[in-house]
Amino acid sequence: MHLKDLMKNVFNGPIPAELGEYDIPGVWDDSRRVTPGSLFAALSGPAAKGEDFIPAAVEKGARVVMVAANSLLTWAMRYPNVFFVGVPDPRAAFEEVAREFYGHPASKVRIIGVTGTNGKTTITYLLESILKAAGRSSGVIGTVNYRVQGHVIPSKNTTPGFLDNQIFLKELVDRGVPYAVIEASSHALHQARVSGADFRGGIFTNLTGDHLDYHRTMDAYFAAKAALFTKLDPHAWAVVNVDDAYGRTLPSLTQARVLTYAVHAAADVRGVIEAIGLKGTTFTIEFFESKIRIETSFIGLHNVYNILAAFAAALADGIPPETIRQGIECLPCVPGRLERVEAGQDFFIFIDYAHTDDGLKNVLEGLQAVRHKKLIVVFGCGGDRDRTKRPRMGKVACDLADHAIITSDNPRSEDPQSIIDEVIPGFTKKSYECVVDRQAAIERALTIAEIGDIVLLAGKGHETYQVLKDRTIDFVERDIVERFVRK
């Protein structure tokens, strides 16, 4: 695209004649990705000043650099062979340039955003399966990976940055994919990573303590989540869990058409549970004077909520109830979400991503509700993350598990034993032991498990690595379990 066309809405100044008709091959906000002849925007983030990366971008061949207007002369004198564009707000200007460069893809795809503390990933998988049953293809951006038409890209963040979102949406447009289902994390919403996405619908799951190292207060955490709904227009829809206290406040904050769901409260879409077992869950969904029975391999009350959310969203988007049921029931599991491991053992093993106190509570309560002997949980807490949840997770394990093995999660720069020491105060009885090495902790749990017991490995879920202080190592819990049990 010609530079003058890219700049038409953000820059009124003169553009050198030789550059006006110049075709920009790429636009970037990361100096490491700059290609020869491309445009680089010097955008500052929470931990770095964007202008510090201009030399690296120029060295890699940037021909046009976007900077704050008050820095223009300094940089233009330093690099006279580079065209510097000075604008009042580089981030807003770059977002407009990127949307123009990729053809405003967000306006050409129906985007559904899913936010809340827990349940986002499972709901995206459910929606993907429902849309497939309805003959509608979708692209998914989530915690586990980014997916489109069988092509899978490992996920670096729950929600990628603004530019990567534009690239992904452009790929959907090019492939003729009509839907995008996006996990919208609180960080992404607060940092405007989904800025410019024309959400046609939003789902709110719940809000419990997490990420307070970043947001500081629950009110600030909720405000970040609520931003998805306050920006929905009257033509969009919002699906909200009204069994959640924060969810009950959302309908008054949005212009969108609201569809509520619940198990306990009165709601537009309501679940009535018949049975929960280790092989799955059976329940009835009541909605607008109608009913439909669901038989799913998913386990636990929290998954009933996830299914209700996906059902309500699909209903809001005009998909017939019977098609929605087919999409739900044909999905066997979600990677790392109460994922069952069968290696010939005579007890039950589940792997789950639960890494908050509420997430751990949901999973343990789901397993408590089915027939078993002892319930053994292996869990830890991530380093360099919200420390306030550590004793709360200990209390949940103390209250709901027969025996807990406290271990490492992703300790990052923190000392693993110090993290464990902050979990222990949540226990009011000696129903735990500490094994710092996570693989040793898993093997300990499998060694003490007896016939009919349940072993839950919580916190890592789908992850295939462990982040230590000085390195990241391969760590696939399913492989560890299968090797040990078969040995």
N, C-alpha and C positions, 0 to 999 in steps of 0.2 A: 504494500500500500504506500502511496506517495506521502512524503513527510507533511506536505501542506494539508493533505486531507486528514491525516492523523491529528494535526494540531488545530484544526478549524474551530473546535469548541473550547480550547484551553489556552491558546496563545495568540495574541493580536499583534505581536511585534513582527519586525521584518525577518524573513527567512532568505538566506543567500540564494541567488538565482540557481546556482548549480545544485542546491539541495532541495529546492521546492518540489521538483519532479522525481526526486530520489526515492527509490523503492526501499523502504525499511524492511530488512529480512527478519527482524525479531524485536520484541520489547521485553525488557527484563528489569527486575528489581533486586536481583542477586548477582553480584559481580562474578561469582563462580560460573554462572550460566551464560555470560555474555558471549555472543558470537561476533565475528568480524562484521563491521558495518552496521551493527544494531544500535538500538536506543537503550540507554540505562537510566533508571530513575534512582536518585540517591535518597532513599527513604529511611528515616530513623525508626528504630524499634525500641522495645523496653530496655534492651541491654547494649545497643550499639548506635552510633551516629552514622547515618547513611553516607555523609560526605567523606568519611574515612575510607570508603571503598572505591572512590572515584579513580585513584591511581591504578588500582587493579583492573577496573573496568576498561580504562583507556588502554592499558597494556594489552588487554585481550582483544582490542579492536573496536571498542564502542566509538561510533561516529557522532552520535547525538547524546547529550547527557542533560537530564532534567534536574534542576536544583532549585532551592529557595531563592526568590528574587534578590534578597539581600546578600547572597553569596556569589551572584553571577559574575561580577567583575573580577573577583579574586581568582576564580577558576578559569575564566576565559583568558586571562593574561598568562596563566600558568601553562595552559594547553591551547595555543592559538589555532591548532589544526583540527580541533574538535568544536562542534557547534553546541554551545550551552544555551539551554532554554530556561529562563528564569520565570518562575510562577509563584503566586502567593502561597499556595497549598500544594506541594509536590505530590502528596498521597492522593488527594482528590483528583488532581490533573492526570496522574498516571492511571488511576482506575478508569477514567474516561477514555484515555488513549488505548488501554488494553481492551476495553469493551469494543471500541471502534475497530481495532486491529483484528479481533476475532469475530467481528460481525454481530455483536450483541447477541450471543448465543442464549443467554438467560431468558430472552423474550420468546425463544422458539422451542422451549422444552417446558413441560409441566413439572415444576420442582416441588417436592414434598420434603419439608424439614421435620426432623424428629429431635426433640430435646428433652432434658430431664436428667436426673442423676443416674438412674438405672433403667435398663430395658431397651435402650436405643438400638443396640446392635440386633437384638432378636427381632424387634419390630421391623427393621429394614429388611431382614431376611424374609419375614412373613409377607411384607408388602411386595417384595420381588417375586415371591412364589404366587401370590394372588394375581398380580399383574400378568404373570406368565400364563396362568390358568385362563385369564380373560383375553389372551392373545395379544397382550401389549408388552413390548419389551421395555426394559429399564436399565439405567446405569445406576450404580450404588457407590456412594462414598461413605466409608465407615471405619470403625476401629480395627476390624480384622483385615480388610483390604479394600481396594477400589475395583469394581467389577463392571464389565460391559460386554454383553453377548459372548460369554465364555472366556473373555480375556481378563486375567486377574493380575493386579499390580499390588504388591505388598504395601500396607499402609504405614506411613511415617507418623502421621498425626490423625486423631479422630476426624478432624476437619482440616483440609489443606489450606494453604494461603490463597489470597484473592486471585492471584495470577493462575495458579494451578487449577483453581475452580473454573476459570474461563477456558483454559486449555481442555479440561475434561468435558465441559459442556459443549465446546466446539466439536469435540470428537463425537459426542452423541448426535449433534445436528448432522454431521457428515455421514454418520452411519444410519440416519433416519430413525433414531431411538427417541420415542416421544416423552419418556419419563426420566426424571432424575430423583433419586431418593437419597437424602443427605442427612447424616448424623450431624447435628449442629451443636457442638460443644459450647460450654459457657465461655471458654477462652476465645473460641472463634467468633462468637457473637459480640463479645466485649471488644475484640481487636478488629472487628469489621472485616473478617476474612470472607464472610458471605455477603458483603456489601454488593448491592446491585442485583442480587438474585431475586427474581420475581416469583416469590413463593406463592403457589396456588393453594397450598394447605400446610398446616403446622400441627404437630402432635406434641402434647405435653404429658410426660409419664408420671413424674413425681419429683420431689425435692427433699433431699436429706443431706446431712453434713458431708461435704467433700470440697476439695480445692480451696479451703479457707486460707491456705498459705498464699493464694493469689488474690482471692476476693475479700478476705479479711472478715466479712460478716455475712450472715445468711441473707440479710436484706439485699446486700450488693450482689450476692450469688444469684438470688431470685431475679433481680433487676436485669442481669445479663441474660438469663433464660427468657424472661418476659419480652425482651426486645424483639424476638422472633414474631410475637403475636401483636405487639403494638404497631408493627409496620405492615401487617396484613391489610389489604384493602377490602372493601365490602363484597367483592366478587370471590374472595377466597373463603376457605373454611378452616376452622380450628377445632381439633379434637382434644378434649381435656378430661383428665382423670379427676373427678370430683370427690373421690374418697381421700384425696390428698388435700391438706389444708391450703397449701399454696395454689393448687389447681382451682380451688373454689373461688379464688380472687381473680383468676384470669379472664373469665367471660366479660367482666366489666372493663377490661383494659384493651379489648380488641374490637375493631369494626367488622371482623369477619363473621360469617355464619358459624355459630358454635354448635358442636355436637358433643354431648357429655357421655362419659362411660364410668362405670363403677361396679362393685360387687355388693357393697353395703348400702350406699346412698341411693336415692331415687335418681335415675339418669335416663337419657335417651337410649343408651345401649347398656344392658345390664347382664351380668353373668350369674347363673345359678348353678352351683357345683353339685354334681352327683357323686363322683368318686375320683380320688387321687391315689395312684399306685406307682410302683416302680416301673411299670410298663407304660404309664401314661395317665392322662386325665380325661374325664368325660364331664361335660357340662352343657347347659342350655344357654343360648344367648336370646334375651328378650329385647325386642326393638320395635317401636312404633306399632304396637298391637300384633306383632308377629313373633314367631319363635323359630329357632333353628338349633339342632343338636350338633355338638362338636365332639369328635373323638380324636384326640391327638396324642402323639408319643411324648409331648412335652410334659414335664413334671412340675407340680407346685402351684400355689396360689399366685405367685408373682408372674408365672407364665400365663395364667388366666387373664391377668391384667394386660399383658403384652398382646395376647390374641384379641382381646376386646378393643384395644387401641387400633390394631391393624384392621379389624373388622369395621369399626366405625369410620376410619379413614377411607377405606375402599367404598363403603356405602356412600360417604359424602361425595366421592368422585364418580358415583353413578354406576358402580359395578353390581350386578345382581347378587343377592345373598347366597344363592346356591353355588355360584361360581366362586364367591369368597370362601365358602366352606371347603370346596374342592382344593383351593390354593392352600388353605391352612392345613388340611389333613394330609396333603401329599408331601409336606416338608418334614423329614424325619428328625432333624436336629440342627442346631446351630453350632459351628465350631467353638469349642471352649466354653459352652454354656450348658451346664449339667450334661456334659458329654460323657457317655458311659464307655468304660474300657472293659472289654472281655478278653482275657488272656488265659482262660481255663481255670480261674480261681473259684473258690466256693464262697466268696463274699462279693459285695458290690463295690465298684470303684467309679467315682465320678470326678471329672475335672471341670472346674468352673472359674470364671474370670472375677468373681465377687472380690472386690478390693476395698469396699466401704463397709461400715458397720451395718447399714441398712441392706446392702447387697448380700452380705454374709448372713444376716438374719433371715432374709427371704429364702435363701437356698437351704439353710439349716431347717427352717420351719417346714419347707416343702418336703425335705427328707424325713423329718420327724413325723410327718403325717402318714407315712407308709410303714408297713410292718417291717420291723428289723430287730436286731439284738442291740449291739452297741453302735453308736455313731461317733466315728473318729474323724477329727478335722485337722488338716495340716494347713497352716496359714502364716502369713507374715504381713508386714506393712512396708510400703515403698519408702526409700530414703529420699531426702530433699523434697518431700511432699507434705501435705497437711498432717501435722503432728497431733492435732487435737483428736483425730479419730482413732489413734492407737489404743488408748485404754478402753474406748467404746467397743472396738472390735474384740478386745479381750473379754469384756463383759458379755457380749453376744455369744462368744465361744463357750464361756463359762456356763451361761444359762441354758444353752441349747444343745451342746455336744456332751457326750459321756466322757470323752477324753480329747484333749487338744495337744498338738505338737506345734509349738511356736518356733518359727524358723525365719529364714530370710526370704524376702520377695525380690525386688530390685533395690539393693541397698544404696546404689550409686555412691556418692562421696561420703556417706555416713558409715560409722562403725556398726556392723550388723548386731552385735551384742547390745549396743546402746539403744538401738531401735526396739529390740526384744524387751529390754528393761522398761521401756515406756508402755509396752503392751501389758505386762504382768499385773500392774495395779488394777486392771479391770477384772481380775479373778478374785473371787471371794472364797474359793475353796481350792485345794490342791488337786485339781483335775487336769493338770497340764504338766508337760515337760518341755525343755528347751533343747533344740538341736540346731545349731547355727547353720550348718551346711544343708542346703535345701534337698539335695539328692539323698543325703544320709537320713534326713527327716522323713522323706517319702518311703525309703526302704524300711525305716523303723516302723512306720504306720502299717506297711504291708506285712511286716513280720509279726506284729502283735494282733492283727486282725484274725478273727475266727469265723467259723461258718455262720452265715446270716448277718454278719456285721456290714456296716456301710463305711467306706473310707471316702472322704471328700478332700480333694486337693484344691484349695481355694487361692485365688489371687493372680495366677498366671494365665489360665485359660488357653486361648489360642496362641499365646506368645511362644516363639521358638528360640528365645534367648534369655539371658540373665545379665543385667547391667551391674557390674561391680565397680569398685572405686577406680581401678586402673585399667579395666578392659571389659569388653562384652563377650560372653561365651555362648556357645550353642547350648540350648537347654529346652528339650522337647519332653514334656512330662509323660505323654503317652508312650514314647519310646523307652523312657526310664522304667515305667511301670511294666511294660510288656517284657523287657529284658529281665527284670528282677523276678517277676512271677514265673516265667518259663524256666529260669535258672533254678 
